[in-house]
């Protein structure tokens, strides 16, 4: 298995802890809007895939102190403090398989004993007993893909759970001992009005999660949902309605104790996603499984996407990485600015000068000042952040950096 090159001083200081992402590509059904790297569940294929995952992770022993997927590992070790099982539908795994993967990570990477371990979960794939076994396996955070609390909307999306099943799954998670539960909702769905969206937000609040992610529906070019919309005459609400959906949802969630901390995410105090924050704070993470992306020491790499191809490469002792790129200093700066401004806290300009040797305001201030004038951006001392109105126009603001 390939090893990373040592990190150089020019790469900047190591973050305090790494994240670990594990991709599980299997789904019970393929949603008509989804463009993620996934396929239908096959038990025999899943068993082979888990074995390959464990081989890839075992081959990464010592990688936590290194910079990327080539060469000997550095002796400057950094612990991992998050594991995120994403998909696909990771809850289709057996709890024993999840436990084995966690053990493999622990054996290969210095895993913090208080690590946040998240399992993306679909409501129809679990019951209280299985959730209890996931908890015993080491999972301490669940992220439920609810998407809607209205059965007609779920049907349009191709989801196979009901709204009642989603509510029951949250209650079962609590009964199983989970005190860190996140729910995903999608807004701007076909045929969705502002009022029907806000009914979903109220239902989410009633479910009492610790964290929630609110996503705008994005349709990729060949999404089957586009054909369904054309046949049924469903349309998306006007852009102004989408903006109202977003702003009113954030107001209601905040009033319910779920504070916004990122453009699409809210949480109760201390329940922000520690893993996802690494993406937004220019952190580093290892990634395992087909199509998984990793970033370490200014090097970004991606595994082969095909499940069978991934298994074959790893099983034969080959390298699953198919893309590897060294980011330039300018690319790293721009990406850090782009992702950092997604956070409600924004970015510290002095910190960026220290880390990247660039005066951000001197370089970009002339282009950013118009956004400050219209209150999409706020500059307070050394801190620069988007206002909530600015978050609606984030792509326009962030285009300055790209």
C-alpha positions as CSV (number, residue, x, y, z in Angstrom):
1,X,0.0,0.0,0.0
2,X,1.3,3.4,-0.9
3,X,2.5,5.7,1.8
4,X,2.6,9.5,2.2
5,X,5.5,11.9,1.8
6,X,6.7,13.6,4.9
7,X,5.2,17.0,5.5
8,X,7.6,20.0,5.0
9,X,7.8,23.2,6.9
10,X,6.4,25.0,3.9
11,X,3.2,23.1,4.3
12,X,2.3,25.0,7.5
13,X,1.5,23.7,11.0
14,X,-0.3,20.5,11.4
15,X,-3.9,20.7,12.7
16,X,-4.4,19.3,16.2
17,X,-6.4,16.2,15.0
18,X,-7.3,14.4,11.8
19,X,-10.7,13.2,10.6
20,X,-11.3,9.8,9.1
21,X,-14.0,9.4,6.4
22,X,-15.2,5.9,5.5
23,X,-17.4,5.5,2.4
24,X,-20.2,2.9,2.3
25,X,-21.7,2.8,-1.2
26,X,-24.7,0.6,-0.7
27,X,-28.4,1.7,-0.7
28,X,-31.7,-0.2,-0.4
29,X,-33.1,1.9,-3.2
30,X,-31.7,4.6,-5.5
31,X,-33.3,8.0,-4.8
32,X,-34.3,9.8,-8.0
33,X,-32.3,13.0,-7.2
34,X,-29.0,11.5,-5.9
35,X,-25.7,11.7,-7.7
36,X,-23.5,10.3,-4.9
37,X,-21.2,7.3,-5.4
38,X,-23.6,4.5,-4.6
39,X,-25.3,1.3,-5.8
40,X,-27.9,-1.2,-4.8
41,X,-27.3,-3.4,-1.7
42,X,-25.7,-6.8,-2.4
43,X,-24.8,-8.8,0.7
44,X,-22.0,-10.8,-0.8
45,X,-20.5,-7.7,-2.4
46,X,-20.8,-5.8,0.9
47,X,-18.9,-8.6,2.7
48,X,-16.1,-8.4,0.2
49,X,-16.1,-4.6,0.4
50,X,-15.8,-4.5,4.2
51,X,-12.8,-6.8,4.0
52,X,-11.2,-4.6,1.4
53,X,-11.9,-1.5,3.5
54,X,-10.1,-3.1,6.5
55,X,-7.2,-3.9,4.2
56,X,-6.9,-0.4,3.0
57,X,-7.1,1.0,6.5
58,X,-4.5,-1.5,7.8
59,X,-2.2,-0.3,5.0
60,X,-2.4,3.2,6.3
61,X,-0.7,2.4,9.6
62,X,1.4,5.4,10.5
63,X,-0.2,7.7,7.9
64,X,-1.6,10.0,10.6
65,X,1.8,11.7,10.8
66,X,2.3,12.1,7.1
67,X,1.4,14.4,4.3
68,X,-0.2,12.4,1.5
69,X,-0.4,8.9,0.0
70,X,3.2,8.4,-1.1
71,X,6.5,7.7,0.6
72,X,7.4,6.9,4.3
73,X,5.3,8.3,7.2
74,X,6.5,11.1,9.3
75,X,7.3,10.6,12.9
76,X,5.2,13.7,13.8
77,X,2.0,11.9,14.7
78,X,-1.4,13.6,14.9
79,X,-4.3,11.8,16.5
80,X,-7.7,11.4,14.7
81,X,-10.6,12.5,16.7
82,X,-13.5,11.9,14.3
83,X,-14.7,9.0,12.1
84,X,-17.6,9.6,9.7
85,X,-19.3,6.7,8.0
86,X,-20.9,8.2,4.9
87,X,-22.7,6.9,1.9
88,X,-24.7,5.4,0.4
89,X,-26.4,4.0,3.5
90,X,-23.9,3.0,6.1
91,X,-26.6,1.7,8.4
92,X,-27.0,-1.2,6.0
93,X,-23.8,-2.7,7.5
94,X,-24.1,-5.0,10.4
95,X,-23.0,-3.5,13.8
96,X,-20.3,-6.1,13.9
97,X,-18.9,-4.9,10.6
98,X,-19.0,-1.3,11.8
99,X,-17.1,-2.4,15.0
100,X,-14.5,-4.2,12.9
101,X,-13.9,-1.1,10.8
102,X,-13.6,1.1,13.9
103,X,-11.1,-1.4,15.3
104,X,-9.1,-1.2,12.1
105,X,-8.9,2.5,12.3
106,X,-7.9,2.3,16.0
107,X,-5.1,-0.1,15.1
108,X,-3.8,2.1,12.2
109,X,-4.3,5.6,13.5
110,X,-3.9,7.1,16.9
111,X,-7.7,7.4,17.6
112,X,-8.7,9.7,20.4
113,X,-10.7,7.9,23.1
114,X,-13.3,10.6,23.0
115,X,-13.6,10.6,19.2
116,X,-16.8,11.6,17.6
117,X,-18.0,8.5,15.5
118,X,-20.9,9.3,13.2
119,X,-23.0,6.8,11.2
120,X,-25.3,8.1,8.4
121,X,-28.5,6.2,8.9
122,X,-31.8,5.8,7.0
123,X,-34.8,5.4,9.2
124,X,-36.1,2.3,7.5
125,X,-32.8,0.4,8.0
126,X,-32.7,0.3,11.8
127,X,-34.7,-0.6,14.8
128,X,-34.0,-0.1,18.5
129,X,-32.1,-3.4,18.8
130,X,-29.8,-2.6,15.8
131,X,-29.3,0.9,17.1
132,X,-28.2,-0.5,20.5
133,X,-25.7,-2.7,18.8
134,X,-24.3,0.2,16.7
135,X,-23.9,2.1,20.0
136,X,-22.1,-0.9,21.5
137,X,-19.9,-1.0,18.4
138,X,-18.6,2.5,19.1
139,X,-20.9,4.8,17.2
140,X,-21.9,7.8,19.3
141,X,-23.5,10.1,16.8
142,X,-26.3,9.3,14.3
143,X,-27.2,11.4,11.2
144,X,-30.6,10.4,9.9
145,X,-31.5,11.1,6.3
146,X,-35.1,12.2,6.9
147,X,-35.3,14.8,4.0
148,X,-39.0,15.5,4.7
149,X,-41.7,14.9,7.2
150,X,-44.4,14.7,4.6
151,X,-45.2,11.4,2.9
152,X,-46.1,12.9,-0.5
153,X,-42.7,14.7,-0.6
154,X,-40.8,11.6,0.4
155,X,-42.5,9.6,-2.4
156,X,-41.6,12.3,-5.0
157,X,-37.9,11.9,-3.8
158,X,-38.0,8.2,-4.1
159,X,-37.4,7.7,-0.4
160,X,-38.8,4.4,1.0
161,X,-39.4,5.5,4.6
162,X,-42.5,7.3,5.9
163,X,-42.7,10.4,8.0
164,X,-43.9,8.3,11.0
165,X,-41.0,5.9,10.6
166,X,-38.6,8.9,10.7
167,X,-40.2,10.1,14.0
168,X,-40.1,6.6,15.4
169,X,-36.4,6.1,14.5
170,X,-35.4,9.2,16.4
171,X,-37.3,7.9,19.5
172,X,-35.6,4.5,19.1
173,X,-32.2,6.2,18.9
174,X,-32.9,8.0,22.2
175,X,-34.0,4.8,23.8
176,X,-30.8,3.1,22.5
177,X,-28.7,5.7,24.4
178,X,-27.8,8.2,21.6
179,X,-27.5,11.7,22.9
180,X,-26.1,13.2,19.7
181,X,-28.6,12.9,16.8
182,X,-28.7,14.9,13.6
183,X,-31.5,15.1,11.0
184,X,-31.2,16.1,7.4
185,X,-34.0,18.1,5.6
186,X,-34.2,19.1,2.0
187,X,-35.8,22.4,0.9
188,X,-37.1,23.8,-2.4
189,X,-38.5,20.4,-3.4
190,X,-40.8,20.0,-6.4
191,X,-44.2,21.4,-5.6
192,X,-43.1,22.6,-2.2
193,X,-44.5,25.9,-0.9
194,X,-43.1,28.1,1.9
195,X,-45.8,26.8,4.3
196,X,-45.3,23.1,3.5
197,X,-41.5,23.7,4.0
198,X,-42.1,25.4,7.4
199,X,-44.3,22.5,8.4
200,X,-41.3,20.2,7.9
201,X,-39.1,22.6,10.0
202,X,-41.7,22.5,12.8
203,X,-41.8,18.7,12.6
204,X,-38.0,18.6,12.9
205,X,-38.1,20.8,15.9
206,X,-40.8,18.6,17.5
207,X,-38.5,15.5,16.9
208,X,-35.9,17.2,19.2
209,X,-32.6,16.6,17.4
210,X,-29.3,17.9,18.7
211,X,-28.2,18.9,15.2
212,X,-29.8,19.5,11.8
213,X,-28.6,20.0,8.2
214,X,-30.8,21.9,5.8
215,X,-30.0,21.4,2.1
216,X,-31.3,23.0,-1.0
217,X,-32.3,20.4,-3.6
218,X,-29.8,20.3,-6.4
219,X,-30.7,18.4,-9.5
220,X,-27.8,17.0,-11.6
221,X,-28.3,17.1,-15.4
222,X,-29.7,13.5,-15.9
223,X,-31.5,13.2,-12.6
224,X,-34.6,11.0,-13.0
225,X,-36.5,13.4,-10.8
226,X,-36.3,16.0,-13.6
227,X,-38.3,13.6,-15.8
228,X,-40.8,13.0,-13.0
229,X,-41.2,16.7,-12.6
230,X,-41.9,17.2,-16.3
231,X,-44.4,14.4,-16.5
232,X,-46.3,15.4,-13.3
233,X,-46.1,19.2,-13.9
234,X,-44.2,19.8,-10.6
235,X,-42.3,23.0,-10.4
236,X,-39.8,24.6,-8.1
237,X,-40.9,27.6,-6.1
238,X,-39.5,31.0,-7.2
239,X,-36.1,32.0,-6.0
240,X,-37.6,34.6,-3.7
241,X,-39.7,31.8,-2.0
242,X,-36.5,29.7,-1.6
243,X,-34.9,32.7,0.1
244,X,-37.9,33.0,2.4
245,X,-37.8,29.3,3.2
246,X,-34.2,29.6,4.3
247,X,-34.5,32.7,6.4
248,X,-37.7,31.8,8.1
249,X,-36.4,28.3,8.8
250,X,-33.3,29.6,10.5
251,X,-35.3,32.0,12.6
252,X,-37.6,29.1,13.8
253,X,-34.7,26.8,14.5
254,X,-32.8,29.4,16.5
255,X,-35.9,30.2,18.6
256,X,-36.0,26.4,19.3
257,X,-32.4,26.4,20.6
258,X,-30.7,25.1,17.4
259,X,-28.2,27.9,16.7
260,X,-26.9,28.3,13.1
261,X,-23.1,27.7,12.9
262,X,-22.7,27.2,9.2
263,X,-24.6,28.1,6.1
264,X,-26.6,24.8,6.1
265,X,-26.2,23.6,9.7
266,X,-27.6,24.3,13.1
267,X,-26.9,22.7,16.5
268,X,-27.5,22.8,20.2
269,X,-24.5,24.0,22.2
270,X,-21.6,21.6,21.9
271,X,-23.3,19.5,19.2
272,X,-21.8,21.0,16.1
273,X,-20.4,18.3,13.8
274,X,-16.8,18.0,14.8
275,X,-16.0,16.1,11.6
276,X,-17.6,18.4,9.1
277,X,-16.0,21.5,10.8
278,X,-12.7,20.1,9.7
279,X,-13.8,20.6,6.1
280,X,-14.7,24.3,6.8
281,X,-11.7,25.1,9.0
282,X,-9.1,24.0,6.5
283,X,-8.5,20.8,8.5
284,X,-7.1,17.5,7.2
285,X,-8.6,14.0,6.9
286,X,-7.9,10.5,5.7
287,X,-10.5,8.8,3.6
288,X,-11.2,5.1,2.8
289,X,-13.4,3.3,0.4
290,X,-14.5,3.7,-3.2
291,X,-14.6,7.3,-4.4
292,X,-13.4,8.6,-1.1
293,X,-11.5,11.9,-1.1
294,X,-8.7,12.8,1.4
295,X,-6.6,15.9,2.1
296,X,-3.3,15.9,4.0
297,X,-0.4,18.4,3.9
298,X,-1.4,20.2,0.8
299,X,-2.0,17.0,-1.1
300,X,-5.4,15.8,-2.2
301,X,-6.2,12.4,-3.4
302,X,-9.2,10.3,-4.5
303,X,-9.8,6.6,-4.6
304,X,-11.2,4.8,-7.6
305,X,-15.0,5.2,-7.8
306,X,-16.1,1.7,-8.9
307,X,-16.9,-0.7,-6.0
308,X,-15.6,-3.8,-7.8
309,X,-12.5,-2.0,-9.1
310,X,-11.8,-0.7,-5.6
311,X,-12.1,-4.2,-4.1
312,X,-9.9,-5.7,-6.8
313,X,-7.1,-3.1,-6.4
314,X,-7.0,-3.3,-2.6
315,X,-7.3,-7.1,-2.4
316,X,-4.4,-7.5,-4.9
317,X,-2.2,-5.2,-2.8
318,X,-2.5,-2.3,-5.2
319,X,-3.1,1.4,-4.7
320,X,-6.8,2.4,-4.9
321,X,-5.8,6.1,-5.5
322,X,-6.6,7.2,-9.0
323,X,-6.2,11.0,-8.7
324,X,-3.5,12.8,-6.7
325,X,-2.9,16.5,-6.8
326,X,-0.5,18.9,-5.0
327,X,-2.4,22.1,-4.2
328,X,-0.5,25.3,-4.9
329,X,-0.2,27.9,-2.1
330,X,-2.7,30.1,-3.8
331,X,-5.2,27.2,-4.2
332,X,-4.9,26.3,-0.5
333,X,-5.5,29.9,0.5
334,X,-8.5,30.4,-1.7
335,X,-10.1,27.1,-0.6
336,X,-9.6,28.0,3.0
337,X,-11.2,31.4,2.5
338,X,-14.1,29.8,0.5
339,X,-14.8,27.1,3.1
340,X,-14.1,29.3,6.2
341,X,-16.7,31.9,5.2
342,X,-19.3,29.2,5.3
343,X,-19.1,29.3,9.1
344,X,-21.1,31.8,10.9
345,X,-18.0,32.8,12.9
346,X,-16.3,33.6,9.5
347,X,-12.5,33.8,9.3
348,X,-9.8,35.6,11.2
349,X,-7.7,37.7,8.8
350,X,-4.7,37.9,11.1
351,X,-4.7,34.1,11.4
352,X,-4.7,33.8,7.6
353,X,-1.8,36.2,7.4
354,X,0.1,34.0,10.0
355,X,-0.7,30.7,8.3
356,X,-0.4,31.6,4.7
357,X,1.8,34.7,4.7
358,X,-0.8,36.7,2.8
359,X,-2.7,39.9,3.8
360,X,-6.1,38.8,2.7
361,X,-7.7,42.2,2.8
362,X,-4.8,43.8,0.8
363,X,-5.3,41.1,-1.9
364,X,-9.1,40.8,-2.0
365,X,-10.4,43.9,-0.1
366,X,-11.2,46.0,-3.1
367,X,-13.4,43.2,-4.6
368,X,-14.9,42.4,-1.2
369,X,-15.7,45.9,-0.1
370,X,-18.9,46.3,-2.1
371,X,-20.3,43.2,-0.2
372,X,-19.4,44.9,3.0
373,X,-21.2,48.1,1.9
374,X,-24.5,46.2,1.2
375,X,-24.1,44.2,4.5
376,X,-23.6,40.8,2.9
377,X,-20.2,40.8,4.7
378,X,-19.2,42.2,8.0
379,X,-15.7,43.1,9.0
380,X,-15.2,43.4,12.7
381,X,-11.6,43.9,13.7
382,X,-9.7,41.0,12.2
383,X,-12.7,38.9,11.6
384,X,-14.7,38.7,8.4
385,X,-18.0,36.9,8.2
386,X,-21.1,36.6,6.1
387,X,-24.4,38.0,7.4
388,X,-27.4,35.7,7.0
389,X,-28.5,37.8,4.0
390,X,-25.0,37.3,2.7
391,X,-25.3,33.6,3.0
392,X,-28.1,33.7,0.4
393,X,-25.6,35.3,-1.9
394,X,-22.6,33.3,-0.8
395,X,-21.7,32.0,-4.3
396,X,-21.4,35.6,-5.6
397,X,-19.2,36.6,-2.6
398,X,-17.0,33.5,-2.8
399,X,-16.4,33.9,-6.5
400,X,-13.9,36.6,-5.5
401,X,-11.6,33.8,-4.3
402,X,-12.0,31.4,-7.2
